[in-house]
Every structure is written in C-alpha cells, then in structure tokens.
Amino acid sequence: MTWWKCSNCGYIFEGDKVPDQCPSCGEKCTFYDVSCYTPECGFCGIDPKIAGTRQEESRF
Ligand SMILES: [Zn+2]
C-alpha cells in the first residue's frame, strides 16, 4: 500500500492507487507519494519529512 497526500487540502490516505477525486476535498488534485520506505520513520507508513512539507506544491 502507498500513502498519498492531497496537494490541495493536505489530506493523507492509504491506497494502492490514487482515486479520481480526493476523498476529503472532492477535487481532482495532484497526489504526492508520502510513503515511508525506511524503518527510521517509525513505521507509521508516512514519511514525516515528505508529508510535513508543503514546499513541493507546484504553482503552475
Ligand atoms: Zn484534497
């Protein structure tokens, strides 16, 4: 499973693939893969370094 973060509202959820619409805000957003692949993150499944930052949002 992969953890995804909505670029619009910041909602984080788990799934095999991204849905057509964000489960939280209902928009067709860009979803970032925020899954943690290293045990250093505490095995919560989410990488806090990725999930906690909003600087990767594109501003196109
Ligand atoms: Zn959203």
N, CA, C, O and the ligand as a Tripos MOL2 file, in Angstrom:
@<TRIPOS>MOLECULE
protein
  241   239    61     0     0
PROTEIN
NO_CHARGES

@<TRIPOS>ATOM
      1 N           0.8380   -1.1940    0.0000 N.3       1 MET1
      2 CA          0.0000    0.0000    0.0000 C.3       1 MET1
      3 C           0.8780    1.2500    0.0000 C.2       1 MET1
      4 O           2.0140    1.2460    0.4740 O.2       1 MET1
      5 N           0.3190    2.2890   -0.5370 N.am      2 THR2
      6 CA          1.0380    3.5450   -0.6250 C.3       2 THR2
      7 C           0.2420    4.6370    0.0820 C.2       2 THR2
      8 O          -0.9890    4.6460    0.0770 O.2       2 THR2
      9 N           0.9820    5.5470    0.6850 N.am      3 TRP3
     10 CA          0.3360    6.6890    1.3320 C.3       3 TRP3
     11 C           0.4060    7.8820    0.3990 C.2       3 TRP3
     12 O           1.4440    8.1760   -0.1950 O.2       3 TRP3
     13 N          -0.7160    8.5540    0.2880 N.am      4 TRP4
     14 CA         -0.8110    9.6880   -0.6130 C.3       4 TRP4
     15 C          -1.2390   10.9330    0.1430 C.2       4 TRP4
     16 O          -1.9630   10.8660    1.1370 O.2       4 TRP4
     17 N          -0.7790   12.0570   -0.3470 N.am      5 LYS5
     18 CA         -1.1870   13.3170    0.2470 C.3       5 LYS5
     19 C          -1.7700   14.2160   -0.8410 C.2       5 LYS5
     20 O          -1.1800   14.4030   -1.9050 O.2       5 LYS5
     21 N          -2.9140   14.7510   -0.5490 N.am      6 CYS6
     22 CA         -3.5710   15.6520   -1.4890 C.3       6 CYS6
     23 C          -2.8380   16.9910   -1.5270 C.2       6 CYS6
     24 O          -2.5580   17.5880   -0.4870 O.2       6 CYS6
     25 N          -2.5370   17.4440   -2.7200 N.am      7 SER7
     26 CA         -1.8100   18.7120   -2.8370 C.3       7 SER7
     27 C          -2.7180   19.9060   -2.5610 C.2       7 SER7
     28 O          -2.2440   21.0210   -2.3430 O.2       7 SER7
     29 N          -3.9940   19.6670   -2.5740 N.am      8 ASN8
     30 CA         -4.9430   20.7650   -2.3980 C.3       8 ASN8
     31 C          -5.2680   20.9970   -0.9260 C.2       8 ASN8
     32 O          -5.1450   22.1180   -0.4310 O.2       8 ASN8
     33 N          -5.6840   19.9330   -0.2220 N.am      9 CYS9
     34 CA         -6.1310   20.1050    1.1570 C.3       9 CYS9
     35 C          -5.1850   19.4670    2.1640 C.2       9 CYS9
     36 O          -5.3320   19.6790    3.3670 O.2       9 CYS9
     37 N          -4.2180   18.6890    1.6920 N.am     10 GLY10
     38 CA         -3.2640   18.0830    2.6080 C.3      10 GLY10
     39 C          -3.7390   16.7900    3.2340 C.2      10 GLY10
     40 O          -3.0780   16.2490    4.1210 O.2      10 GLY10
     41 N          -4.8550   16.2970    2.7930 N.am     11 TYR11
     42 CA         -5.4000   15.0550    3.3380 C.3      11 TYR11
     43 C          -4.4870   13.8840    2.9880 C.2      11 TYR11
     44 O          -4.0700   13.7520    1.8380 O.2      11 TYR11
     45 N          -4.1770   13.0450    3.9520 N.am     12 ILE12
     46 CA         -3.3010   11.8930    3.7550 C.3      12 ILE12
     47 C          -4.1100   10.6220    3.9000 C.2      12 ILE12
     48 O          -4.8560   10.4550    4.8650 O.2      12 ILE12
     49 N          -3.9600    9.7330    2.9430 N.am     13 PHE13
     50 CA         -4.7100    8.4990    2.9610 C.3      13 PHE13
     51 C          -3.8890    7.3890    2.3420 C.2      13 PHE13
     52 O          -2.8660    7.6330    1.7020 O.2      13 PHE13
     53 N          -4.3560    6.1520    2.5430 N.am     14 GLU14
     54 CA         -3.6270    4.9790    2.1020 C.3      14 GLU14
     55 C          -4.3950    4.2890    0.9890 C.2      14 GLU14
     56 O          -5.6210    4.1870    1.0310 O.2      14 GLU14
     57 N          -3.6550    3.8170   -0.0120 N.am     15 GLY15
     58 CA         -4.3220    3.1090   -1.0950 C.3      15 GLY15
     59 C          -3.3340    2.5800   -2.1040 C.2      15 GLY15
     60 O          -2.1780    3.0010   -2.1440 O.2      15 GLY15
     61 N          -3.8040    1.6420   -2.9270 N.am     16 ASP16
     62 CA         -2.9460    1.0930   -3.9700 C.3      16 ASP16
     63 C          -2.6860    2.1020   -5.0770 C.2      16 ASP16
     64 O          -1.6150    2.1260   -5.6830 O.2      16 ASP16
     65 N          -3.6700    2.9150   -5.3190 N.am     17 LYS17
     66 CA         -3.5420    3.9180   -6.3690 C.3      17 LYS17
     67 C          -4.3640    5.1410   -5.9830 C.2      17 LYS17
     68 O          -5.2070    5.0900   -5.0880 O.2      17 LYS17
     69 N          -4.1010    6.2160   -6.6650 N.am     18 VAL18
     70 CA         -4.8130    7.4330   -6.3190 C.3      18 VAL18
     71 C          -6.2310    7.3910   -6.9000 C.2      18 VAL18
     72 O          -6.4430    6.8750   -7.9970 O.2      18 VAL18
     73 N          -7.1710    7.9220   -6.1750 N.am     19 PRO19
     74 CA         -8.5500    7.9730   -6.6840 C.3      19 PRO19
     75 C          -8.7080    9.1030   -7.6920 C.2      19 PRO19
     76 O          -7.8280    9.9510   -7.8390 O.2      19 PRO19
     77 N          -9.8350    9.0990   -8.3800 N.am     20 ASP20
     78 CA        -10.1010   10.1840   -9.3200 C.3      20 ASP20
     79 C         -10.2520   11.5080   -8.5910 C.2      20 ASP20
     80 O          -9.8180   12.5590   -9.0620 O.2      20 ASP20
     81 N         -10.8760   11.4220   -7.4340 N.am     21 GLN21
     82 CA        -11.1080   12.6260   -6.6600 C.3      21 GLN21
     83 C         -10.5850   12.4300   -5.2510 C.2      21 GLN21
     84 O         -10.5640   11.3170   -4.7260 O.2      21 GLN21
     85 N         -10.1680   13.5160   -4.6590 N.am     22 CYS22
     86 CA         -9.7070   13.4590   -3.2790 C.3      22 CYS22
     87 C         -10.8660   13.0740   -2.3570 C.2      22 CYS22
     88 O         -11.9490   13.6500   -2.4590 O.2      22 CYS22
     89 N         -10.6500   12.1040   -1.4580 N.am     23 PRO23
     90 CA        -11.7260   11.7010   -0.5450 C.3      23 PRO23
     91 C         -12.1400   12.8150    0.4090 C.2      23 PRO23
     92 O         -13.2440   12.7930    0.9530 O.2      23 PRO23
     93 N         -11.2780   13.7650    0.6070 N.am     24 SER24
     94 CA        -11.5530   14.8170    1.5830 C.3      24 SER24
     95 C         -12.1760   16.0500    0.9440 C.2      24 SER24
     96 O         -13.2620   16.4710    1.3410 O.2      24 SER24
     97 N         -11.5060   16.6250   -0.0290 N.am     25 CYS25
     98 CA        -11.9860   17.8880   -0.5890 C.3      25 CYS25
     99 C         -12.7810   17.6760   -1.8730 C.2      25 CYS25
    100 O         -13.4310   18.6000   -2.3600 O.2      25 CYS25
    101 N         -12.7330   16.4500   -2.4270 N.am     26 GLY26
    102 CA        -13.5660   16.1600   -3.5700 C.3      26 GLY26
    103 C         -13.0640   16.7470   -4.8800 C.2      26 GLY26
    104 O         -13.7600   16.6910   -5.8940 O.2      26 GLY26
    105 N         -11.8730   17.3050   -4.8660 N.am     27 GLU27
    106 CA        -11.3240   17.8920   -6.0780 C.3      27 GLU27
    107 C         -10.4460   16.8790   -6.8020 C.2      27 GLU27
    108 O         -10.0260   15.8760   -6.2240 O.2      27 GLU27
    109 N         -10.1770   17.1540   -8.0660 N.am     28 LYS28
    110 CA         -9.2140   16.3400   -8.7930 C.3      28 LYS28
    111 C          -7.8340   16.9380   -8.5840 C.2      28 LYS28
    112 O          -7.3940   17.8050   -9.3390 O.2      28 LYS28
    113 N          -7.1700   16.4680   -7.5620 N.am     29 CYS29
    114 CA         -5.9210   17.0840   -7.1270 C.3      29 CYS29
    115 C          -4.7380   16.2500   -7.5840 C.2      29 CYS29
    116 O          -4.8820   15.1290   -8.0720 O.2      29 CYS29
    117 N          -3.5770   16.8330   -7.4100 N.am     30 THR30
    118 CA         -2.3480   16.0660   -7.5320 C.3      30 THR30
    119 C          -2.0650   15.4030   -6.1950 C.2      30 THR30
    120 O          -2.1980   16.0300   -5.1450 O.2      30 THR30
    121 N          -1.6800   14.1430   -6.2330 N.am     31 PHE31
    122 CA         -1.3870   13.4220   -5.0040 C.3      31 PHE31
    123 C           0.0860   13.0810   -4.9480 C.2      31 PHE31
    124 O           0.6590   12.5380   -5.8930 O.2      31 PHE31
    125 N           0.6870   13.4130   -3.8130 N.am     32 TYR32
    126 CA          2.0880   13.0960   -3.6160 C.3      32 TYR32
    127 C           2.2170   11.7690   -2.8800 C.2      32 TYR32
    128 O           1.4510   11.4680   -1.9650 O.2      32 TYR32
    129 N           3.1960   10.9920   -3.2980 N.am     33 ASP33
    130 CA          3.5230    9.7630   -2.5920 C.3      33 ASP33
    131 C           4.3250   10.1230   -1.3490 C.2      33 ASP33
    132 O           5.4750   10.5500   -1.4460 O.2      33 ASP33
    133 N           3.7180    9.9500   -0.1920 N.am     34 VAL34
    134 CA          4.3870   10.3000    1.0590 C.3      34 VAL34
    135 C           4.7140    9.0520    1.8750 C.2      34 VAL34
    136 O           4.9360    9.1280    3.0830 O.2      34 VAL34
    137 N           4.7400    7.9120    1.2040 N.am     35 SER35
    138 CA          5.0290    6.6710    1.9050 C.3      35 SER35
    139 C           6.4400    6.6660    2.4540 C.2      35 SER35
    140 O           7.3710    7.2150    1.8640 O.2      35 SER35
    141 N           6.5630    6.0330    3.5960 N.am     36 CYS36
    142 CA          7.8810    5.8690    4.1980 C.3      36 CYS36
    143 C           8.4350    4.5110    3.7980 C.2      36 CYS36
    144 O           7.7770    3.4860    3.9760 O.2      36 CYS36
    145 N           9.6250    4.5090    3.2660 N.am     37 TYR37
    146 CA         10.2300    3.2510    2.8350 C.3      37 TYR37
    147 C          11.4240    2.8580    3.7010 C.2      37 TYR37
    148 O          12.1310    1.8940    3.4070 O.2      37 TYR37
    149 N          11.6320    3.6060    4.7530 N.am     38 THR38
    150 CA         12.7470    3.2890    5.6310 C.3      38 THR38
    151 C          12.2410    3.1370    7.0610 C.2      38 THR38
    152 O          11.3260    3.8560    7.4640 O.2      38 THR38
    153 N          12.8150    2.2180    7.8360 N.am     39 PRO39
    154 CA         12.3460    1.9870    9.2050 C.3      39 PRO39
    155 C          12.6470    3.1470   10.1450 C.2      39 PRO39
    156 O          12.1150    3.1960   11.2540 O.2      39 PRO39
    157 N          13.4840    4.0700    9.7200 N.am     40 GLU40
    158 CA         13.8310    5.1850   10.5900 C.3      40 GLU40
    159 C          12.6380    6.0870   10.8870 C.2      40 GLU40
    160 O          12.6440    6.8460   11.8550 O.2      40 GLU40
    161 N          11.6400    5.9940   10.0600 N.am     41 CYS41
    162 CA         10.4860    6.8740   10.2270 C.3      41 CYS41
    163 C           9.5030    6.3570   11.2680 C.2      41 CYS41
    164 O           8.4920    7.0050   11.5370 O.2      41 CYS41
    165 N           9.7880    5.1970   11.8570 N.am     42 GLY42
    166 CA          8.9300    4.7030   12.9180 C.3      42 GLY42
    167 C           7.8070    3.8030   12.4460 C.2      42 GLY42
    168 O           6.9340    3.4410   13.2350 O.2      42 GLY42
    169 N           7.8120    3.4410   11.1930 N.am     43 PHE43
    170 CA          6.8310    2.5030   10.6480 C.3      43 PHE43
    171 C           5.4000    2.9870   10.7590 C.2      43 PHE43
    172 O           4.4680    2.1850   10.8330 O.2      43 PHE43
    173 N           5.2290    4.2830   10.7690 N.am     44 CYS44
    174 CA          3.8580    4.7830   10.7470 C.3      44 CYS44
    175 C           3.2950    4.6950    9.3390 C.2      44 CYS44
    176 O           2.0860    4.8140    9.1410 O.2      44 CYS44
    177 N           4.1680    4.4880    8.3640 N.am     45 GLY45
    178 CA          3.7070    4.3710    6.9920 C.3      45 GLY45
    179 C           3.8640    5.6480    6.2070 C.2      45 GLY45
    180 O           3.8680    5.6440    4.9760 O.2      45 GLY45
    181 N           3.9920    6.7350    6.9290 N.am     46 ILE46
    182 CA          4.1000    8.0320    6.2720 C.3      46 ILE46
    183 C           5.4530    8.6370    6.5930 C.2      46 ILE46
    184 O           5.8940    8.6260    7.7420 O.2      46 ILE46
    185 N           6.1000    9.1570    5.5820 N.am     47 ASP47
    186 CA          7.3700    9.8380    5.8090 C.3      47 ASP47
    187 C           7.0950   11.2700    6.2620 C.2      47 ASP47
    188 O           6.6060   12.0820    5.4760 O.2      47 ASP47
    189 N           7.4020   11.5890    7.5130 N.am     48 PRO48
    190 CA          7.0680   12.9310    8.0180 C.3      48 PRO48
    191 C           7.8330   14.0310    7.3030 C.2      48 PRO48
    192 O           7.3810   15.1740    7.2420 O.2      48 PRO48
    193 N           8.9950   13.6800    6.7610 N.am     49 LYS49
    194 CA          9.7780   14.6900    6.0370 C.3      49 LYS49
    195 C           9.0770   15.0960    4.7500 C.2      49 LYS49
    196 O           9.1520   16.2470    4.3190 O.2      49 LYS49
    197 N           8.3990   14.1380    4.1490 N.am     50 ILE50
    198 CA          7.6850   14.4440    2.9100 C.3      50 ILE50
    199 C           6.2930   14.9800    3.2210 C.2      50 ILE50
    200 O           5.8600   15.9840    2.6560 O.2      50 ILE50
    201 N           5.6050   14.3000    4.1200 N.am     51 ALA51
    202 CA          4.2170   14.6650    4.3980 C.3      51 ALA51
    203 C           4.1190   16.0090    5.1120 C.2      51 ALA51
    204 O           3.1150   16.7130    5.0060 O.2      51 ALA51
    205 N           5.1730   16.3490    5.8370 N.am     52 GLY52
    206 CA          5.0990   17.5610    6.6320 C.3      52 GLY52
    207 C           5.4140   18.8220    5.8620 C.2      52 GLY52
    208 O           5.1800   19.9280    6.3500 O.2      52 GLY52
    209 N           5.9430   18.6650    4.6600 N.am     53 THR53
    210 CA          6.3250   19.8500    3.9000 C.3      53 THR53
    211 C           5.2740   20.1940    2.8620 C.2      53 THR53
    212 O           4.6370   19.3140    2.2840 O.2      53 THR53
    213 N           5.1080   21.4580    2.6420 N.am     54 ARG54
    214 CA          4.1910   21.8870    1.5970 C.3      54 ARG54
    215 C           4.9560   22.6230    0.4980 C.2      54 ARG54
    216 O           4.3560   23.2170   -0.3980 O.2      54 ARG54
    217 N           6.2470   22.5790    0.5770 N.am     55 GLN55
    218 CA          7.0350   23.3300   -0.3720 C.3      55 GLN55
    219 C           7.0890   22.6840   -1.7520 C.2      55 GLN55
    220 O           7.5280   23.3020   -2.7220 O.2      55 GLN55
    221 N           6.6390   21.4370   -1.8290 N.am     56 GLU56
    222 CA          6.7300   20.7550   -3.1020 C.3      56 GLU56
    223 C           5.5130   20.9950   -3.9810 C.2      56 GLU56
    224 O           5.4220   20.4690   -5.0910 O.2      56 GLU56
    225 N           4.6070   21.7710   -3.4920 N.am     57 GLU57
    226 CA          3.4480   22.0910   -4.3100 C.3      57 GLU57
    227 C           3.8660   22.9180   -5.5120 C.2      57 GLU57
    228 O           4.6100   23.8920   -5.3950 O.2      57 GLU57
    229 N           3.3850   22.5200   -6.6330 N.am     58 SER58
    230 CA          3.6780   23.3180   -7.8240 C.3      58 SER58
    231 C           2.7400   24.5190   -7.8730 C.2      58 SER58
    232 O           1.6330   24.4700   -7.3370 O.2      58 SER58
    233 N           3.1620   25.5430   -8.4840 N.am     59 ARG59
    234 CA          2.3680   26.7660   -8.5320 C.3      59 ARG59
    235 C           2.0190   27.1390   -9.9540 C.2      59 ARG59
    236 O           1.9250   28.3170  -10.2990 O.2      59 ARG59
    237 N           1.8280   26.1190  -10.7800 N.am     60 PHE60
    238 CA          1.5190   26.4130  -12.1720 C.3      60 PHE60
    239 C           0.1280   26.9850  -12.2690 C.2      60 PHE60
    240 O          -0.3330   27.3050  -13.3650 O.2      60 PHE60
    241 ZN         -7.9850   17.1120   -1.0790 Zn       61 ZN61
@<TRIPOS>BOND
     1     1     2 1
     2     2     3 1
     3     3     4 2
     4     3     5 am
     5     5     6 1
     6     6     7 1
     7     7     8 2
     8     7     9 am
     9     9    10 1
    10    10    11 1
    11    11    12 2
    12    11    13 am
    13    13    14 1
    14    14    15 1
    15    15    16 2
    16    15    17 am
    17    17    18 1
    18    18    19 1
    19    19    20 2
    20    19    21 am
    21    21    22 1
    22    22    23 1
    23    23    24 2
    24    23    25 am
    25    25    26 1
    26    26    27 1
    27    27    28 2
    28    27    29 am
    29    29    30 1
    30    30    31 1
    31    31    32 2
    32    31    33 am
    33    33    34 1
    34    34    35 1
    35    35    36 2
    36    35    37 am
    37    37    38 1
    38    38    39 1
    39    39    40 2
    40    39    41 am
    41    41    42 1
    42    42    43 1
    43    43    44 2
    44    43    45 am
    45    45    46 1
    46    46    47 1
    47    47    48 2
    48    47    49 am
    49    49    50 1
    50    50    51 1
    51    51    52 2
    52    51    53 am
    53    53    54 1
    54    54    55 1
    55    55    56 2
    56    55    57 am
    57    57    58 1
    58    58    59 1
    59    59    60 2
    60    59    61 am
    61    61    62 1
    62    62    63 1
    63    63    64 2
    64    63    65 am
    65    65    66 1
    66    66    67 1
    67    67    68 2
    68    67    69 am
    69    69    70 1
    70    70    71 1
    71    71    72 2
    72    71    73 am
    73    73    74 1
    74    74    75 1
    75    75    76 2
    76    75    77 am
    77    77    78 1
    78    78    79 1
    79    79    80 2
    80    79    81 am
    81    81    82 1
    82    82    83 1
    83    83    84 2
    84    83    85 am
    85    85    86 1
    86    86    87 1
    87    87    88 2
    88    87    89 am
    89    89    90 1
    90    90    91 1
    91    91    92 2
    92    91    93 am
    93    93    94 1
    94    94    95 1
    95    95    96 2
    96    95    97 am
    97    97    98 1
    98    98    99 1
    99    99   100 2
   100    99   101 am
   101   101   102 1
   102   102   103 1
   103   103   104 2
   104   103   105 am
   105   105   106 1
   106   106   107 1
   107   107   108 2
   108   107   109 am
   109   109   110 1
   110   110   111 1
   111   111   112 2
   112   111   113 am
   113   113   114 1
   114   114   115 1
   115   115   116 2
   116   115   117 am
   117   117   118 1
   118   118   119 1
   119   119   120 2
   120   119   121 am
   121   121   122 1
   122   122   123 1
   123   123   124 2
   124   123   125 am
   125   125   126 1
   126   126   127 1
   127   127   128 2
   128   127   129 am
   129   129   130 1
   130   130   131 1
   131   131   132 2
   132   131   133 am
   133   133   134 1
   134   134   135 1
   135   135   136 2
   136   135   137 am
   137   137   138 1
   138   138   139 1
   139   139   140 2
   140   139   141 am
   141   141   142 1
   142   142   143 1
   143   143   144 2
   144   143   145 am
   145   145   146 1
   146   146   147 1
   147   147   148 2
   148   147   149 am
   149   149   150 1
   150   150   151 1
   151   151   152 2
   152   151   153 am
   153   153   154 1
   154   154   155 1
   155   155   156 2
   156   155   157 am
   157   157   158 1
   158   158   159 1
   159   159   160 2
   160   159   161 am
   161   161   162 1
   162   162   163 1
   163   163   164 2
   164   163   165 am
   165   165   166 1
   166   166   167 1
   167   167   168 2
   168   167   169 am
   169   169   170 1
   170   170   171 1
   171   171   172 2
   172   171   173 am
   173   173   174 1
   174   174   175 1
   175   175   176 2
   176   175   177 am
   177   177   178 1
   178   178   179 1
   179   179   180 2
   180   179   181 am
   181   181   182 1
   182   182   183 1
   183   183   184 2
   184   183   185 am
   185   185   186 1
   186   186   187 1
   187   187   188 2
   188   187   189 am
   189   189   190 1
   190   190   191 1
   191   191   192 2
   192   191   193 am
   193   193   194 1
   194   194   195 1
   195   195   196 2
   196   195   197 am
   197   197   198 1
   198   198   199 1
   199   199   200 2
   200   199   201 am
   201   201   202 1
   202   202   203 1
   203   203   204 2
   204   203   205 am
   205   205   206 1
   206   206   207 1
   207   207   208 2
   208   207   209 am
   209   209   210 1
   210   210   211 1
   211   211   212 2
   212   211   213 am
   213   213   214 1
   214   214   215 1
   215   215   216 2
   216   215   217 am
   217   217   218 1
   218   218   219 1
   219   219   220 2
   220   219   221 am
   221   221   222 1
   222   222   223 1
   223   223   224 2
   224   223   225 am
   225   225   226 1
   226   226   227 1
   227   227   228 2
   228   227   229 am
   229   229   230 1
   230   230   231 1
   231   231   232 2
   232   231   233 am
   233   233   234 1
   234   234   235 1
   235   235   236 2
   236   235   237 am
   237   237   238 1
   238   238   239 1
   239   239   240 2
@<TRIPOS>SUBSTRUCTURE
     1 MET1         2 RESIDUE 1 A MET
     2 THR2         6 RESIDUE 1 A THR
     3 TRP3        10 RESIDUE 1 A TRP
     4 TRP4        14 RESIDUE 1 A TRP
     5 LYS5        18 RESIDUE 1 A LYS
     6 CYS6        22 RESIDUE 1 A CYS
     7 SER7        26 RESIDUE 1 A SER
     8 ASN8        30 RESIDUE 1 A ASN
     9 CYS9        34 RESIDUE 1 A CYS
    10 GLY10       38 RESIDUE 1 A GLY
    11 TYR11       42 RESIDUE 1 A TYR
    12 ILE12       46 RESIDUE 1 A ILE
    13 PHE13       50 RESIDUE 1 A PHE
    14 GLU14       54 RESIDUE 1 A GLU
    15 GLY15       58 RESIDUE 1 A GLY
    16 ASP16       62 RESIDUE 1 A ASP
    17 LYS17       66 RESIDUE 1 A LYS
    18 VAL18       70 RESIDUE 1 A VAL
    19 PRO19       74 RESIDUE 1 A PRO
    20 ASP20       78 RESIDUE 1 A ASP
    21 GLN21       82 RESIDUE 1 A GLN
    22 CYS22       86 RESIDUE 1 A CYS
    23 PRO23       90 RESIDUE 1 A PRO
    24 SER24       94 RESIDUE 1 A SER
    25 CYS25       98 RESIDUE 1 A CYS
    26 GLY26      102 RESIDUE 1 A GLY
    27 GLU27      106 RESIDUE 1 A GLU
    28 LYS28      110 RESIDUE 1 A LYS
    29 CYS29      114 RESIDUE 1 A CYS
    30 THR30      118 RESIDUE 1 A THR
    31 PHE31      122 RESIDUE 1 A PHE
    32 TYR32      126 RESIDUE 1 A TYR
    33 ASP33      130 RESIDUE 1 A ASP
    34 VAL34      134 RESIDUE 1 A VAL
    35 SER35      138 RESIDUE 1 A SER
    36 CYS36      142 RESIDUE 1 A CYS
    37 TYR37      146 RESIDUE 1 A TYR
    38 THR38      150 RESIDUE 1 A THR
    39 PRO39      154 RESIDUE 1 A PRO
    40 GLU40      158 RESIDUE 1 A GLU
    41 CYS41      162 RESIDUE 1 A CYS
    42 GLY42      166 RESIDUE 1 A GLY
    43 PHE43      170 RESIDUE 1 A PHE
    44 CYS44      174 RESIDUE 1 A CYS
    45 GLY45      178 RESIDUE 1 A GLY
    46 ILE46      182 RESIDUE 1 A ILE
    47 ASP47      186 RESIDUE 1 A ASP
    48 PRO48      190 RESIDUE 1 A PRO
    49 LYS49      194 RESIDUE 1 A LYS
    50 ILE50      198 RESIDUE 1 A ILE
    51 ALA51      202 RESIDUE 1 A ALA
    52 GLY52      206 RESIDUE 1 A GLY
    53 THR53      210 RESIDUE 1 A THR
    54 ARG54      214 RESIDUE 1 A ARG
    55 GLN55      218 RESIDUE 1 A GLN
    56 GLU56      222 RESIDUE 1 A GLU
    57 GLU57      226 RESIDUE 1 A GLU
    58 SER58      230 RESIDUE 1 A SER
    59 ARG59      234 RESIDUE 1 A ARG
    60 PHE60      238 RESIDUE 1 A PHE
    61 ZN61       241 GROUP 0 **** ****
